[in-house]
Amino acid sequence: IEDVYPCTPLQEGLMAITTQQPGAYIGRWVFRIHKTVEIVAFKEAWNLLIRNTPILRTRIVAGEQDGSIQVVVRQPIARVQGHCLQQYLDKGLATLISIWRETYTPSYY
């Protein structure tokens, strides 16, 4: 772990809404990579960007007593590969929502 910060009330509110309305306040973009792009170089560039940009390594973790926290991890979480884009996106969103529903208790109410 590189750093830890408390979540703001706005962040906690957005996470609470997202647990009730899956997909709310979650941004996902899918880009088609041109066939001439060197995939290995692209992955290396993306990894460099992640290493040098803390917000891309930040996770929000539901706290048990004192609310949620933002955790900046040193190493990014391994990316998962899939064969069907829609199933991959749906599974990822469902996993995030289920984790938050199990662990999230808003501290600002």
C-alpha atoms as one frame of an Amber mdcrd trajectory, in Angstrom:
protein
   0.000   0.000   0.000   1.330   3.392  -1.013  -1.213   5.655   0.665  -4.626
   5.730   2.358  -7.201   8.527   2.453 -10.707   8.741   3.894 -13.499   8.857
   1.349 -15.413  12.081   1.051 -19.141  12.106   1.807 -19.722  12.540  -1.944
 -17.709   9.399  -2.736 -19.572   7.414  -0.090 -22.895   8.678  -1.417 -22.031
   7.694  -4.974 -20.987   4.223  -3.830 -24.240   3.831  -1.877 -26.274   4.740
  -4.954 -24.228   2.362  -7.097 -25.053  -0.564  -4.798 -28.761   0.191  -5.246
 -28.604   1.064  -8.952 -25.954  -1.122 -10.611 -24.096   0.838 -13.241 -24.885
   4.255 -11.785 -21.794   6.442 -11.581 -19.578   3.817 -13.177 -17.794   4.840
 -16.347 -16.538   2.189 -18.735 -15.225   2.754 -22.207 -14.448   0.151 -24.825
 -12.090   1.005 -27.648 -11.293  -0.988 -30.735  -7.541  -1.166 -31.262  -6.433
  -0.861 -34.862  -4.752  -3.973 -36.224  -1.519  -2.060 -36.899  -1.010  -1.262
 -33.200   1.823  -3.244 -31.625  -0.028  -4.918 -28.759   3.054  -5.608 -26.609
   4.164  -1.961 -26.838   0.601  -0.812 -26.124   0.433  -2.948 -22.968   3.838
  -1.677 -21.839   2.732   1.938 -22.337  -0.491   1.301 -20.434   1.433  -0.321
 -17.569   3.803   2.672 -17.423   0.826   5.024 -17.248  -0.686   3.022 -14.383
   2.620   2.944 -12.475   3.001   6.734 -12.790  -0.615   7.721 -12.046  -1.763
   6.989  -8.478  -5.472   7.514  -9.195  -5.334   4.539 -11.595  -4.077   2.408
  -8.700  -6.643   3.683  -6.201  -9.315   1.397  -4.821 -12.226   2.292  -2.565
 -12.521  -0.137   0.310 -15.617  -0.394   2.477 -14.749   0.157   6.119 -16.442
  -1.728   8.914 -16.709   1.123  11.432 -15.245   4.398  10.202 -16.600   4.541
   6.678 -14.873   3.818   3.422 -11.291   4.591   2.516  -9.325   5.191  -0.664
  -6.323   2.892  -0.879  -3.524   3.589  -3.350  -1.835   0.269  -4.068   1.756
   0.023  -5.273   1.091  -2.759  -7.740  -1.967  -2.687  -9.976  -4.378  -5.574
  -9.762  -3.798  -8.094 -12.538  -6.035  -7.611 -15.529  -8.368 -10.400 -16.508
  -8.720 -11.471 -20.099 -11.907 -12.746 -21.659 -13.303 -13.972 -24.947 -16.735
 -12.317 -24.938 -16.707  -8.576 -24.284 -20.280  -8.264 -22.983 -19.929 -11.213
 -20.591 -16.619  -9.794 -19.355 -18.148  -6.359 -18.714 -21.302  -7.764 -17.096
 -19.343 -10.109 -14.825 -16.970  -7.343 -13.742 -19.800  -4.985 -12.836 -21.772
  -7.700 -11.044 -18.698  -8.653  -9.009 -18.060  -5.065  -7.922 -21.673  -4.492
  -6.950 -21.939  -7.744  -4.966 -18.748  -6.983  -3.021 -20.034  -3.527  -2.131
 -23.465  -4.807  -1.116 -21.862  -7.333   1.238 -19.418  -4.939   2.886 -20.705
  -1.393   2.537 -22.226   0.464   5.472 -22.569   4.214   4.889 -21.053   6.236
   7.722 -22.632   9.570   6.873 -26.292   8.811   7.747
